[in-house]
């Protein structure tokens, strides 16, 4: 068994990859600490922050914990809010943008297939 917990936002690590702006991340479960088949991470996006337009061979499950985000998946766009759940299939281009005046936080699970 491996047990961890969330931490205050100020203890998250900046996610400083190209195309990301105002994004923080916390790795909860992953191959470095417990799980060999999937990763569970929490992300925080500051107001006016965004992820890169990204595409991966793995799929994602996303649960919006708080806030509101504009999301682009493939050629579709939507606004997701607290409590919404989103599936992003393998190789689907996707991006999250925070146009709100408060941070948004979401949980993301991905496989290692």
DSSP file (Angstrom, degrees, kcal/mol; ACC not computed):
  #  RESIDUE AA STRUCTURE BP1 BP2  ACC     N-H-->O    O-->H-N    N-H-->O    O-->H-N    TCO  KAPPA ALPHA  PHI   PSI    X-CA   Y-CA   Z-CA
    1    1 A X              0   0    0      0, 0.0     2,-0.4     0, 0.0     0, 0.0   0.000 360.0 360.0 360.0 141.8    0.0    0.0    0.0
    2    2 A X        -     0   0    0      2,-0.0     2,-0.4     0, 0.0    32,-0.0  -0.999 360.0-168.0-126.4 130.9    1.1    3.5   -0.7
    3    3 A X        +     0   0    0     -2,-0.4     2,-0.3     2,-0.0     0, 0.0  -0.974  17.3 149.8-123.9 132.1   -0.6    6.5    0.9
    4    4 A X        -     0   0    0     -2,-0.4     2,-0.3    25,-0.0    24,-0.1  -0.841  21.7-153.0-142.5 179.8   -0.3   10.1    0.0
    5    5 A X        -     0   0    0     -2,-0.3     2,-0.0    23,-0.0    -2,-0.0  -0.974  27.7 -88.2-153.1 167.0   -2.5   13.2    0.2
    6    6 A X        -     0   0    0     -2,-0.3     2,-0.3     1,-0.0     3,-0.0  -0.309  39.6-151.2 -72.1 162.4   -3.0   16.6   -1.5
    7    7 A X        -     0   0    0      1,-0.1     5,-0.1    -2,-0.0    -1,-0.0  -0.817  33.5 -71.6-128.3 167.4   -1.1   19.6   -0.3
    8    8 A X    >   -     0   0    0     -2,-0.3     3,-2.4     1,-0.1     4,-0.3  -0.275  51.1-109.3 -58.5 150.4   -1.8   23.4   -0.3
    9    9 A X  G >  S+     0   0    0      1,-0.3     3,-1.9     2,-0.2    -1,-0.1   0.826 116.2  63.0 -51.8 -37.7   -1.6   25.0   -3.7
   10   10 A X  G 3  S+     0   0    0      1,-0.3    -1,-0.3     3,-0.0    -2,-0.1   0.641  97.6  58.7 -68.4 -11.4    1.6   26.8   -2.9
   11   11 A X  G <  S+     0   0    0     -3,-2.4    -1,-0.3     2,-0.1    -2,-0.2   0.450  82.2 106.8 -95.1  -1.3    3.3   23.5   -2.4
   12   12 A X  S <  S-     0   0    0     -3,-1.9     2,-0.4    -4,-0.3    14,-0.2  -0.374  74.8-114.6 -70.1 156.2    2.6   22.3   -6.0
   13   13 A X  E     -A   25   0A   0     12,-2.2    12,-2.8    -2,-0.1     2,-0.1  -0.756  29.1-109.4 -93.3 139.4    5.5   22.2   -8.5
   14   14 A X  E     -A   24   0A   0     -2,-0.4     2,-0.9    10,-0.2    10,-0.3  -0.417  22.2-138.3 -62.8 139.6    5.4   24.6  -11.5
   15   15 A X        +     0   0    0      8,-3.0     2,-0.6    -2,-0.1     8,-0.3  -0.827  27.9 177.0-101.9  94.0    4.9   22.7  -14.7
   16   16 A X        +     0   0    0     -2,-0.9     2,-0.2     6,-0.1    -1,-0.1  -0.343  23.2 136.0-102.0  50.7    7.3   24.5  -17.0
   17   17 A X    >   -     0   0    0     -2,-0.6     3,-2.0     1,-0.1    -2,-0.1  -0.633  68.2 -80.4 -90.9 155.8    7.1   22.7  -20.2
   18   18 A X  T 3  S+     0   0    0      1,-0.2    34,-0.1    -2,-0.2    -1,-0.1  -0.296 117.9  20.8 -55.4 134.0    6.9   24.6  -23.6
   19   19 A X  T 3  S+     0   0    0      1,-0.3     2,-0.4    33,-0.1    -1,-0.2   0.306  97.4 112.7  90.2  -8.4    3.4   25.9  -24.3
   20   20 A X    <   -     0   0    0     -3,-2.0     2,-0.4    31,-0.1    -1,-0.3  -0.805  41.3-178.4 -98.6 139.0    2.3   25.8  -20.6
   21   21 A X  E     - B   0  50A   0     29,-2.8    29,-2.4    -2,-0.4    25,-0.1  -0.976  66.1  -5.4-139.4 123.0    1.6   29.0  -18.8
   22   22 A X  E    S+     0   0A   0     -2,-0.4    24,-2.9    27,-0.2     2,-0.4   0.869  90.2 143.2  67.3  37.7    0.5   29.3  -15.1
   23   23 A X  E     - B   0  45A   0     -8,-0.3    -8,-3.0    22,-0.2     2,-0.3  -0.936  28.8-171.9-116.7 133.5    0.2   25.6  -14.6
   24   24 A X  E     -AB  14  44A   0     20,-2.8    20,-2.2    -2,-0.4     2,-0.3  -0.886   7.5-164.1-118.0 152.2    1.1   23.7  -11.3
   25   25 A X  E     -AB  13  43A   0    -12,-2.8   -12,-2.2    -2,-0.3     2,-0.4  -0.983  14.8-167.5-139.8 148.7    1.2   20.0  -10.9
   26   26 A X  E     - B   0  42A   0     16,-2.3    16,-2.4    -2,-0.3     2,-0.6  -0.979  19.0-143.1-133.3 122.4    1.3   17.4   -8.1
   27   27 A X  E     + B   0  41A   0     -2,-0.4    14,-0.2    14,-0.2     3,-0.1  -0.756  25.5 169.8 -84.2 118.1    2.1   13.8   -8.8
   28   28 A X  E     +     0   0A   0     12,-2.3     2,-0.4    -2,-0.6    13,-0.2   0.904  66.7   8.3 -94.2 -56.8   -0.1   11.6   -6.6
   29   29 A X  E    S+ B   0  40A   0     11,-1.9    11,-2.7     5,-0.1    -1,-0.4  -0.992  78.8 127.6-129.1 136.7    0.4    8.1   -8.0
   30   30 A X  S >>>S-     0   0    0     -2,-0.4     4,-2.9     9,-0.2     3,-1.6  -0.964  70.6 -76.3-171.0 175.2    2.9    7.0  -10.6
   31   31 A X  T 345S+     0   0    0     -2,-0.3     5,-0.1     1,-0.3     8,-0.1   0.751 121.1  63.7 -61.3 -22.8    5.7    4.5  -11.4
   32   32 A X  T 345S+     0   0    0      1,-0.1    -1,-0.3     3,-0.0     4,-0.1   0.756 121.5  15.7 -72.0 -22.2    8.1    6.4   -9.2
   33   33 A X  T <45S-     0   0    0     -3,-1.6    -2,-0.2     2,-0.2    -1,-0.1   0.644 133.4 -37.0-126.9 -19.9    6.1    5.8   -6.0
   34   34 A X  T  <5S+     0   0    0     -4,-2.9     2,-0.2     1,-0.4    -3,-0.2   0.258  98.9  77.1-166.6 -61.0    3.5    3.0   -6.5
   35   35 A X      < -     0   0    0     -5,-0.5    -1,-0.4     1,-0.1    -2,-0.2  -0.522  36.6-177.0 -84.4 137.2    1.5    2.4   -9.6
   36   36 A X  S    S+     0   0    0     -2,-0.2    -1,-0.1    -3,-0.1    -5,-0.1   0.587  83.2  43.5-102.3 -14.6    3.0    0.7  -12.6
   37   37 A X  S    S+     0   0    0      1,-0.2    75,-1.9    -7,-0.1     2,-0.3   0.631 117.7  14.0-108.2 -18.6    0.0    0.9  -15.0
   38   38 A X  E     - C   0 111A   0     73,-0.3     2,-0.4    74,-0.1    73,-0.2  -0.962  58.4-133.7-152.1 166.2   -1.3    4.5  -14.5
   39   39 A X  E     - C   0 110A   0     71,-2.6    71,-2.2    -2,-0.3     2,-0.5  -0.973   9.9-160.3-124.7 143.8   -0.6    7.9  -13.1
   40   40 A X  E     +BC  29 109A   0    -11,-2.7   -12,-2.3    -2,-0.4   -11,-1.9  -0.990  23.1 167.3-123.0 120.7   -2.9   10.1  -11.0
   41   41 A X  E     -BC  27 108A   0     67,-2.9    67,-3.4    -2,-0.5     2,-0.4  -0.930  28.1-141.7-134.2 154.5   -2.0   13.8  -10.9
   42   42 A X  E     -BC  26 107A   0    -16,-2.4   -16,-2.3    -2,-0.3     2,-0.4  -0.962  19.3-166.0-115.8 136.9   -3.6   17.0   -9.8
   43   43 A X  E     -BC  25 106A   0     63,-2.9    63,-2.4    -2,-0.4     2,-0.4  -0.930   8.4-161.4-122.0 146.1   -3.2   20.2  -11.9
   44   44 A X  E     -BC  24 105A   0    -20,-2.2   -20,-2.8    -2,-0.4     2,-0.5  -0.997   6.1-163.7-123.4 130.6   -3.9   23.8  -11.0
   45   45 A X  E     -BC  23 104A   0     59,-2.8    59,-2.1    -2,-0.4   -22,-0.2  -0.969  15.1-138.9-117.7 120.9   -4.3   26.4  -13.7
   46   46 A X  E >   -     0   0A   0    -24,-2.9     3,-2.5    -2,-0.5    52,-0.2  -0.224  42.7 -72.6 -67.5 161.2   -4.1   30.1  -12.7
   47   47 A X  E 3  S+     0   0A   0      1,-0.3    52,-0.2    54,-0.2    -1,-0.2  -0.345 126.2  13.0 -53.0 136.3   -6.4   32.7  -14.2
   48   48 A X  E 3  S+     0   0A   0     50,-2.1    -1,-0.3    52,-0.4     2,-0.1   0.540 104.8 126.5  66.9   9.7   -5.3   33.3  -17.8
   49   49 A X  E <   +     0   0A   0     -3,-2.5    49,-2.8    49,-0.2     2,-0.3  -0.465  34.8 177.8 -89.3 167.8   -3.1   30.2  -17.6
   50   50 A X  E     -BD  21  97A   0    -29,-2.4   -29,-2.8    47,-0.2    47,-0.2  -0.989  27.1-118.9-162.7 158.2   -3.3   27.3  -20.1
   51   51 A X        -     0   0    0     45,-2.5   -31,-0.1    -2,-0.3     2,-0.1  -0.519  45.9 -93.1 -89.9 169.1   -1.8   24.0  -21.0
   52   52 A X        -     0   0    0     -2,-0.2     2,-1.0   -34,-0.1    44,-0.2  -0.413  43.3 -97.5 -73.3 157.9   -0.1   23.4  -24.4
   53   53 A X        -     0   0    0     42,-0.1     2,-0.2    -2,-0.1    42,-0.2  -0.746  66.0-178.9 -73.9 109.7   -2.1   22.0  -27.3
   54   54 A X  B     -E   94   0A   0     40,-2.9    40,-2.5    -2,-1.0     2,-0.3  -0.710  29.0-167.7-121.5 161.5   -1.0   18.5  -26.7
   55   55 A X        +     0   0    0     -2,-0.2     2,-0.3    38,-0.2    38,-0.1  -0.961  13.8 175.8-151.2 130.9   -1.4   15.0  -28.1
   56   56 A X        -     0   0    0     36,-0.3    35,-3.8    -2,-0.3    36,-0.2  -0.903  40.3-125.8-134.8 160.8   -0.4   11.7  -26.6
   57   57 A X  S    S+     0   0    0     -2,-0.3     2,-0.2    33,-0.2    33,-0.1   0.622  93.3  75.4 -79.4 -13.4   -0.6    8.0  -27.3
   58   58 A X  S    S-     0   0    0     31,-0.1    33,-0.3    32,-0.1    -2,-0.3  -0.640  80.7-124.1 -96.8 157.6   -2.2    7.5  -23.9
   59   59 A X        -     0   0    0     -2,-0.2    52,-1.1    31,-0.1     2,-0.3  -0.601  21.5-146.5 -96.2 163.1   -5.8    8.3  -22.9
   60   60 A X  E     -GF  88 110A   0     28,-2.6    28,-2.3    -2,-0.2     2,-0.4  -0.936  11.4-157.4-128.0 148.2   -6.8   10.6  -20.0
   61   61 A X  E     -GF  87 109A   0     48,-2.5    48,-2.7    -2,-0.3     2,-0.4  -0.999  21.4-167.8-117.7 130.5   -9.7   10.8  -17.6
   62   62 A X  E     -GF  86 108A   0     24,-2.9    24,-2.9    -2,-0.4     2,-0.5  -0.975  11.6-171.5-126.1 131.3  -10.2   14.3  -16.1
   63   63 A X  E     -GF  85 107A   0     44,-2.5    44,-2.7    -2,-0.4     2,-0.7  -0.986  22.9-135.1-121.4 120.8  -12.3   15.3  -13.1
   64   64 A X  E     - F   0 106A   0     20,-2.6    19,-3.1    -2,-0.5    42,-0.3  -0.658  22.6-179.6 -79.9 114.2  -12.8   19.0  -12.5
   65   65 A X  E     -     0   0A   0     40,-2.0     2,-0.3    -2,-0.7    41,-0.2   0.853  65.3 -11.5 -82.0 -38.5  -12.4   19.6   -8.8
   66   66 A X  E    S+ F   0 105A   0     39,-1.9    39,-2.4    16,-0.1    -1,-0.3  -0.987 102.1  21.2-160.2 153.9  -12.9   23.4   -8.8
   67   67 A X  S    S-     0   0    0     -2,-0.3    15,-1.1    37,-0.2     2,-0.3  -0.381  76.2 -76.0  89.3-164.3  -13.3   26.3  -11.2
   68   68 A X  E     -H   81   0A   0     34,-0.3    32,-0.5    13,-0.2     2,-0.4  -0.999  39.3-175.5-143.3 135.5  -14.1   26.5  -14.8
   69   69 A X  E     -H   80   0A   0     11,-2.6    11,-2.9    -2,-0.3     2,-0.5  -0.983  26.1-131.1-134.4 144.2  -12.0   25.8  -17.9
   70   70 A X  E     -HI  79  97A   0     27,-3.1    27,-2.8    -2,-0.4     2,-0.4  -0.831  34.8-165.3 -84.0 130.6  -12.4   26.1  -21.6
   71   71 A X  E     -HI  78  96A   0      7,-3.1     7,-2.2    -2,-0.5     2,-0.5  -0.968  14.4-163.4-124.6 138.2  -11.3   22.8  -23.1
   72   72 A X  E     +HI  77  95A   0     23,-2.6    23,-1.9    -2,-0.4     2,-0.4  -0.984  11.5 174.1-117.3 124.9  -10.5   21.9  -26.7
   73   73 A X  E >   -HI  76  94A   0      3,-2.5     3,-2.1    -2,-0.5     2,-0.2  -0.962  65.8 -44.2-132.4 114.4  -10.4   18.2  -27.7
   74   74 A X  T 3  S-     0   0    0     19,-3.1    18,-0.0    -2,-0.4     0, 0.0  -0.492 122.7 -26.4  62.6-127.7   -9.9   17.5  -31.3
   75   75 A X  T 3  S+     0   0    0     -2,-0.2     2,-0.3    -3,-0.1    -1,-0.3   0.244 121.6  93.4-100.8  12.8  -12.1   20.0  -33.2
   76   76 A X  E <   -H   73   0A   0     -3,-2.1    -3,-2.5     2,-0.0     2,-0.3  -0.805  53.9-165.1-107.6 148.8  -14.6   20.3  -30.4
   77   77 A X  E     +H   72   0A   0     -2,-0.3     2,-0.3    -5,-0.2    -5,-0.2  -0.962  13.4 162.5-129.7 149.0  -14.7   22.9  -27.6
   78   78 A X  E     -H   71   0A   0     -7,-2.2    -7,-3.1    -2,-0.3     2,-0.5  -0.974  36.7-118.5-154.5 162.6  -16.6   23.0  -24.3
   79   79 A X  E     -H   70   0A   0     -2,-0.3     2,-0.4    -9,-0.2    -9,-0.2  -0.957  31.6-163.1-105.2 125.7  -16.6   24.7  -21.0
   80   80 A X  E     -H   69   0A   0    -11,-2.9   -11,-2.6    -2,-0.5     2,-0.2  -0.879   9.0-176.2-111.3 144.6  -16.1   22.3  -18.1
   81   81 A X  E >   -H   68   0A   0     -2,-0.4     3,-2.7   -13,-0.2   -17,-0.3  -0.776  42.3 -47.5-132.4 172.5  -16.9   23.1  -14.5
   82   82 A X  T 3  S+     0   0    0    -15,-1.1   -17,-0.2     1,-0.3    -1,-0.1  -0.121 125.7  19.6 -43.1 127.3  -16.7   21.7  -11.0
   83   83 A X  T 3  S+     0   0    0    -19,-3.1    -1,-0.3     1,-0.3     2,-0.1   0.220  91.1 129.9  93.3 -13.7  -17.9   18.1  -11.0
   84   84 A X    <   -     0   0    0     -3,-2.7   -20,-2.6   -20,-0.1     2,-0.4  -0.456  43.4-153.3 -74.0 147.8  -17.6   17.5  -14.8
   85   85 A X  E     -G   63   0A   0    -22,-0.2     2,-0.4    -2,-0.1   -22,-0.2  -0.980  11.2-170.0-124.0 135.2  -15.8   14.4  -16.0
   86   86 A X  E     -G   62   0A   0    -24,-2.9   -24,-2.9    -2,-0.4     2,-0.5  -0.974  12.4-154.5-130.3 136.5  -14.0   14.3  -19.3
   87   87 A X  E     -G   61   0A   0     -2,-0.4     2,-0.5   -26,-0.2   -26,-0.2  -0.949   7.5-167.1-108.6 131.5  -12.5   11.5  -21.4
   88   88 A X  E     -G   60   0A   0    -28,-2.3   -28,-2.6    -2,-0.5     3,-0.1  -0.975  17.7-142.4-118.0 115.0   -9.7   12.3  -23.8
   89   89 A X    >   -     0   0    0     -2,-0.5     3,-1.6   -30,-0.2   -33,-0.2  -0.201  35.8 -73.1 -72.5 165.0   -8.9    9.4  -26.2
   90   90 A X  T 3  S+     0   0    0      1,-0.3   -33,-0.2   -33,-0.1    -1,-0.2  -0.287 117.0   9.3 -55.5 140.0   -5.5    8.4  -27.4
   91   91 A X  T 3  S+     0   0    0    -35,-3.8     2,-0.6   -33,-0.3    -1,-0.3   0.565  89.1 138.2  64.4  12.5   -4.0   10.8  -30.0
   92   92 A X    <   -     0   0    0     -3,-1.6   -36,-0.3   -36,-0.2    -1,-0.2  -0.789  56.8-124.7 -85.3 124.1   -6.7   13.4  -29.5
   93   93 A X        +     0   0    0     -2,-0.6   -19,-3.1   -38,-0.1     2,-0.3  -0.448  41.2 176.2 -63.2 139.7   -5.3   16.9  -29.5
   94   94 A X  E     +EI  54  73A   0    -40,-2.5   -40,-2.9   -21,-0.2     2,-0.3  -0.997  18.5 177.1-150.8 152.1   -6.3   18.7  -26.3
   95   95 A X  E     - I   0  72A   0    -23,-1.9   -23,-2.6    -2,-0.3     2,-0.4  -0.981  15.7-149.4-154.9 143.0   -5.8   21.9  -24.4
   96   96 A X  E     - I   0  71A   0     -2,-0.3   -45,-2.5   -44,-0.2     2,-0.4  -0.962  15.9-174.7-115.2 132.7   -7.2   23.5  -21.2
   97   97 A X  E     -DI  50  70A   0    -27,-2.8   -27,-3.1    -2,-0.4     2,-0.8  -0.995  16.0-149.3-129.9 131.0   -7.5   27.3  -20.9
   98   98 A X        +     0   0    0    -49,-2.8   -50,-2.1    -2,-0.4   -49,-0.2  -0.861  26.4 161.7-101.7 104.3   -8.5   29.2  -17.7
   99   99 A X        +     0   0    0     -2,-0.8    -1,-0.1   -31,-0.2   -30,-0.1   0.414  48.2  99.8 -97.4  -0.7  -10.4   32.4  -18.7
  100  100 A X  S    S-     0   0    0    -32,-0.5   -52,-0.4     2,-0.2     4,-0.1  -0.202  82.8-115.9 -81.0 174.2  -11.9   32.8  -15.3
  101  101 A X  S    S+     0   0    0    -54,-0.1     2,-0.3     2,-0.1   -54,-0.2   0.323  94.9  54.7 -94.6   6.1  -10.8   35.1  -12.4
  102  102 A X  S    S-     0   0    0    -34,-0.1   -34,-0.3   -56,-0.1    -2,-0.2  -0.933  94.4 -90.2-135.1 161.2   -9.9   32.2  -10.1
  103  103 A X        -     0   0    0     -2,-0.3     2,-0.4   -56,-0.1   -57,-0.2  -0.238  34.1-143.8 -67.4 158.3   -7.7   29.2  -10.3
  104  104 A X  E     -C   45   0A   0    -59,-2.1   -59,-2.8   -37,-0.2     2,-0.4  -0.944  12.0-162.4-121.1 147.0   -9.1   25.9  -11.6
  105  105 A X  E     +CF  44  66A   0    -39,-2.4   -40,-2.0    -2,-0.4   -39,-1.9  -0.993  10.9 174.2-134.0 134.9   -8.1   22.5  -10.3
  106  106 A X  E     -CF  43  64A   0    -63,-2.4   -63,-2.9    -2,-0.4     2,-0.4  -0.984  26.5-131.8-142.7 156.1   -8.5   19.1  -11.9
  107  107 A X  E     -CF  42  63A   0    -44,-2.7   -44,-2.5    -2,-0.3     2,-0.4  -0.858  25.2-167.0-102.6 135.5   -7.5   15.5  -11.3
  108  108 A X  E     -CF  41  62A   0    -67,-3.4   -67,-2.9    -2,-0.4     2,-0.4  -0.989   8.4-171.2-130.8 128.6   -6.1   13.6  -14.2
  109  109 A X  E     +CF  40  61A   0    -48,-2.7   -48,-2.5    -2,-0.4     2,-0.3  -0.956  12.0 176.5-115.3 138.4   -5.6    9.8  -14.6
  110  110 A X  E     -CF  39  60A   0    -71,-2.2   -71,-2.6    -2,-0.4   -50,-0.2  -0.977  22.1-126.9-139.1 152.7   -3.6    8.4  -17.5
  111  111 A X  E     -C   38   0A   0    -52,-1.1   -73,-0.3    -2,-0.3   -74,-0.1  -0.464   8.7-138.8 -92.9 169.3   -2.5    4.9  -18.5
  112  112 A X              0   0    0    -75,-1.9   -74,-0.1    -2,-0.1    -1,-0.1  -0.098 360.0 360.0-115.5  32.4    0.9    3.7  -19.4
  113  113 A X              0   0    0    -76,-0.2    -1,-0.1   -54,-0.1   -75,-0.1   0.482 360.0 360.0 -69.1 360.0   -0.2    1.6  -22.3
